[in-house]
Amino acid sequence: MKRALISVSDKTGITAFAQSLSGLGFEILSTGGTKKALEEAGVPVTGVEEVTGFPEILEGRVKTLHPNIHGGLLAKRTPEHEQQIAAHGIKPIDLVCVNLYPFRETIAKADVTEEEAIENIDIGGPSMLRAAAKNFEYVTVVTDSGDYGKVIDEIKTHGDVTKDTKKALAAKVFRHTAAYDAMIADYMTTIVGEEAPENVTFTYELKQTLRYGENPHQKASFYINPLGSPFSIAHARQLHGKALSYNNIRDADAALQIVKDFKEPAAVAVKHMNPCGIGVGDSALEAYKKAYEADSKSIFGGIVAFNRPVDPETAKLLHEIFLEIVIAPSFADEAFDILASKKNIRLLTVPFTEAHKPEKIITSVEGGLLIQDQDTYTLDEAQVKTVTKREPTEQEWKALKLAWKVVKHVKSNAIVVTDTEKTLGIGAGQMNRVGAAEIALAQAGEKAKGAAMASDAFFPMDDTVEAAAKAGITAIIQPGGSIRDEDSIKKADEYGIAMVFTGIRHFKH
Ligand SMILES: NC(=O)c1ncn([C@@H]2O[C@H](COP(=O)(O)O)[C@@H](O)[C@H]2O)c1NC=O
């Protein structure tokens, strides 16, 4: 008689599965809670303690960790192994169905204690899963209730689960136990505060296979951190429109990261990971009008993120142009109807919460990963110092603060020109700083007169100040720290520009 060992925390679908196995001639072996559930459903079950000859001890910490179980799981069906287990009175186990203590769900609880988390580290379950998966040649191993039906069907059709399925199920089990352990490792690493552990493992879950990657000939998938913040593109709720593409996800992430930095109502338009127009105002409507005005050409086909609910008036304006995505904390019903009248536009919501804890940034390079903190620095006015003869006026200060907030999110070398309520020119991703300035100033045109300029890193020479002055810029904010700072300061003084140093750099590569 074939034997199946069933030990599950999540009992979804288990009685039907066990019933089918029993009907197909399997003897069912089971642990405490699972045995009880199966017995209540009328499935004949043998308790594991009858197999081990040992009771469950240490509050369930030891139930299946016994040679009578693991010998039965790991024995090859070869004469040598069969003789060995028989000599010890061990019988083979042909199928294992195990799902693990809910560690992830436990640590996701806001009030979880360390003790509770530790108790939810499953030991016996992964041991059985790994033993059965190693012996996939002979043993079927199931951990996902989604596979119960397939396993039963194959046994009914072929008398056993096919070799290919056994192998595929084993691979799935190793992925599962690896992810489970990675989550435990991450939790423990955080508890002990290890900054750069000698190994790093992550658990990410498939959210979506994408139609393609950055280009149609590149394959791509989207994996998300199951414990990630809801205030993220990974956990955004899509209310309308076609599935997000690879580029959509990255652009939407960029737009969210920017709009998160604003307390006042703001609208952020993004193209190709850079902001193309940012506006602030007293309402979403006002902010959007300014973001649109900032660059009414580039916004076409872009992504717009708001940090306030989208109202019908704003929706009407958004509806006038082609946009890929609109993201906001929410959409008023009428606003949703207006926007959703276009079939393809994606409408996403994310809960804007102050409690958001920024995740680390992980970037891949060929053969490696780079991990760093997010650039969460916000301007510390006490640290900022005016280096020129002239202090910025109140109006200039307002514009400088906006420019500095924006420049952090623009690819380096970055130069941003703003007034007090919107971007006027954005020079992004240039290989020399003055080149970025020329782009930003050309875009601002006449509006550069009396405007503010921000630079993400120091000026290596005074040419950017010169270009700014000639375009009519009256205030500049930059980190400072160049050996030629004095040249830039002198140049600013020459033109009566007020320049402040932040002492902080905002490279974004
Ligand atoms: N300690 C053991 O020997 C052991 N054997 C199986 N388990 C787990 O116990 C759970 C099932 O327990 P029950 O059938 O009592 O509800 C499963 O999630 C299984 O993975 C164990 N528990 C944890 O390590």
The ligand as an ORCA input file, in Angstrom:
! r2SCAN-3c Opt
* xyz 0 1
  N       8.628     19.847     14.213
  C       8.229     18.986     13.364
  O       8.692     17.886     13.395
  C       7.200     19.330     12.345
  N       6.732     18.481     11.441
  C       5.807     19.129     10.687
  N       5.697     20.405     11.126
  C       4.789     21.435     10.607
  O       3.582     21.345     11.324
  C       2.521     21.888     10.550
  C       1.284     21.040     10.674
  O       0.954     20.848     12.006
  P      -0.465     20.271     12.428
  O      -0.723     19.110     11.550
  O      -0.285     19.922     13.848
  O      -1.471     21.398     12.229
  C       3.034     21.970      9.121
  O       3.133     23.328      8.772
  C       4.393     21.294      9.170
  O       5.298     21.916      8.305
  C       6.556     20.568     12.157
  N       6.703     21.721     12.853
  C       7.722     22.547     12.894
  O       8.840     22.521     12.855
*
